[in-house]
């Protein structure tokens, strides 16, 4: 399904706040759903400005990635890093003594140590599963369609297609697109996604190309795609009303 920035932003705003970060992992890092659900703290914090992609979650368990080529070190933009920090502060801060006692009174088990490094968890502090994420995505889609015409058949995987389409349409070198998509062969990138060239609605993008993807912007992009978020906000505030 063909998505635009306005669709991605609406989905991020309407999905369960615990899962907002997963939308950005799909749209910016081109992660598959359970790769996004499997991101751990060390993946985001081992190397500055980088994200490690080393495993995914299936039925709550850590399992190998789809292929050897899926394992990678990806650049991370400042926009995603800010989202990550906000997410960790809100949803992954250690539970207070009172919260732990409440869990115990409700008959909930202690938070398993094996899930301690997961970035995104459910309200029960357990791994996000495929069916739960699909339900949350569909609910967000229905809520968002009140104000934005999101394709009815759009799925989480379309965020990955969206990431590729933006990179291709922006004029990024094919080899760099391949690296982002983590394909073993360049032909796979070109054969599978080479047709995904359409106009990007940069005026709706939440930040500049470099802020979003953590890599230098290709030549030829419009000014709006090159303007940092803070500068956009400053200019907007100075416009006469």
Secondary structure, 3 states (H helix, E strand, C coil): CCCCHHHHHHHHHHCCHHHHHHHHHHHHHCCCHHHHHCCEHHHHHCCCCEEEECCEEECCEEECCCCHHHCEEEECCHHHHHHHHHHHHHHCCCCCHHHHHHHHHCCCCCCCHHHCCECCECCCCCECCHHHHHHHHHHHHHHHCCCCCCCCCCCCHHHHHHHHHHHHHCCCCHHHHHHHHCCCCHHHHHHHHCCCCCCCCHHHCCCCHHHHHCCCCCCCCCHHHHCCHHHHHHHHHHCCC
